[in-house]
Amino acid sequence: MGPAVYILGALTTLACATLLFRGYFRARKRLLLWSGLCFAGLAASNFMIFVDLIMIPDTDIFVWRLTIAAISMALLIYGLIWDSR
């Protein structure tokens, strides 16, 4: 059950990223771009949870996946601060 939840989480955030990028290319609102980049990074982080816990349980990549998630959130914060006019 756990692997399915990890994959569904990654697919959900990837779908959100896709919809946000599609909205950006239609409306050209920069906040949609920053949000799409954030969700794309979160999708990568969620996929790395699956890799870390299911595919290679002997190797610890906890720091790497948290780094990707932190960079993704920093992109969103940057977009909210500088492009929210």
Secondary structure, DSSP 8 states (H G I E B T S, - for coil): -HHHHHHHHHHHHHHHHHHHHHHHHHH--HHHHHHHHHHHHHHHHHHHHHIIIII-TTS--HHHHHHHHHHHHHHHHHHHHHS--
